[in-house]
């Protein structure tokens, strides 16, 4: 497997993007909200209940135009089964930041889960599952800025 080379590219002229939002449904809105807001600490940018039958939450990454939206709809809500390759990856500033985030989630009762892809643990990342079973990867380097750590054996 080749290691990606950091590159700094702008958006193409025909695609003047100002922000990016990733969205996914949840069947456990309150538990997922608690995981990402109370336990992980992501800030809430917007939240609504029963707007045209939807409950929703937009979480942001401070200082960036990157957002994650979680919605719940239907009775009962139906969502796709989680897949281990559908991940939210947070690239943390360094090993100390990784260790603090991991310790914080552990102190809140969450336990790391085994990564399906050995890429993450061999490079020092830790994987947690949110209440829906979707994976959160905490990586101890910033992709595109820092060199990808050598694989640990």
Secondary structure, DSSP 8 states (H G I E B T S, - for coil): ------------TT-----EEEEEE-S-HHHHHIIIIIIS--EEEEEEEEETTEEEEEEE-TTSSEEEEEEEEBTTB------TT-EEEEE-SSHHHHHHHHHHHHHTT------SSHHHHHTT-EEEE-TTS-EEEEESS-TTTS-------
